[in-house]
Amino acid sequence: MNRHLTFRSGNPSLNAKTFSGFEMTEGASMTIMGTVHKTALALLLLMTTALFTWNLPLGDPRVNGLMMLGILGGLGVAILTVFKQHLAKYTVPAYALLQGLALGGISKFFETMYPGIVNQAVMLTFGTLGALLLAYRSGIIKATENFKLGIVAATGGIFFVYMISWILSWFSVSVPVIHSNSNMGILFSIGVVVIAALNLVLDFDFIEEGAEKGAPKYMEWYGAFGLLVTLIWLYLEILRLLAKLSSRRN
């Protein structure tokens, strides 16, 4: 029997078409706990390779090479995962390992400039995850249709601004509000952190509804992938915000 499931998420990997048109069987189906376990495993894999890059000596040429491998390889695997969800149990662990290589190098760079910043960013990221999960499960935050539309629109706007900034950088033009530590620059980063965090609520709702509607078992890995994408984005934005705040004190 075909069950056409419709969902909306601000996360580009978890969109309205992700669960649509599956041929449902009598076999095992997606569960929330299964997704939680796979998310935890993906995070463990990510932290393993992140620690490897992090522990390399400063100035080691391998750091830049591993970072580029992580960024480009992770992008390629992410695109494959989005279009071939049934391969998620293979691609998501690979994505986590590759992203760990990149995040370890990026974190090392920020930590060198602002000692202690990485521990703060990690704690704030997981603290935000826990707080929003508690708020969602207790009903304090509800993923209503208007809430979803607002977060999707805001996420799209941020993506558009970042794309414009990236294109302008080809012509050596910088967008100050994104990169500066001015009041406007810090307010922009705070806004992006808030939107990234609220995307977690949409991801929770997306995964919960997928489990309720009996999506295939391999979609647990895909749900883990969606959460991982959002958590990585949130961590990087918190890191950027803390760096701006630290640069003002120096």
C-alpha positions, 0 to 999 in steps of 0.5 A, a space after each residue: 500500500 502506498 502512503 503519501 506522507 507530506 512534511 515540511 522542514 527548513 533543513 534542506 535534507 528534510 523537505 516536503 518530498 522526503 517521505 512521499 510515495 514510499 512502498 510500505 511493507 510489513 517489515 520494520 519501520 522507522 522509530 524515534 529511538 532508532 533515529 536517536 541511536 543512529 544520531 548518537 552513532 553519527 555524532 560519535 563518528 564525527 567526533 572521532 575524526 574531528 579529534 584526529 584533525 584537532 590533535 595534529 600539530 599546528 602548521 601540519 600541512 595535513 590539516 588543510 588537506 584533511 579539511 578540504 577532503 572533509 568539506 568537498 567529500 562531505 558535500 558530495 556524500 550529502 548530495 548522494 544521501 539526499 537523492 538516494 535515501 535508501 543508501 543512508 545507512 552507508 552514506 551517513 556514517 561516511 558523511 559524519 567521518 568526513 565532516 569531522 575532518 573538516 570541523 576538527 580543522 576549523 575548530 583548531 583555527 578558531 581555538 588558536 585565535 581565541 583559546 577556549 572558544 571551542 569548548 564553549 561552542 560545543 557546550 552551547 550547541 548540545 545545550 541548545 539541542 537539549 533545551 529545544 528537545 525538552 521544550 518540544 516534547 513538553 509542548 512549550 514549542 509547537 511546530 505549527 504550520 505558521 511556525 514551519 513556514 516562518 522558519 523555512 522562509 527565514 532559513 531560505 533568506 539566510 541561504 540567499 544572503 550567504 550565497 550573495 556574499 559568496 558570489 561577491 567574494 569572487 570579486 573581492 567584495 565583502 558583506 560587512 554585516 556577515 563578517 564584522 564584529 560590529 553591533 549589526 554583525 553580532 545581531 546578524 549572527 545572533 539571528 542566524 543562531 536562533 534560526 539554526 536552533 529553531 530548525 531543530 524543532 522542525 527536524 524533531 517534528 519531521 522525524 516524529 511524524 515519519 515514525 508515526 506514519 511508518 516510514 521505512 527503517 532505513 529512514 532512521 539514518 536519513 533522519 539522523 542525517 538531517 539532525 546532523 546537518 542542522 547541528 553542524 550548522 548550529 555549531 559553526 554559527 555559534 563558533 562564528 558568533 563567539 569569535 565576533 564577541 571575543 574579537 571585540 574584547 581583544 
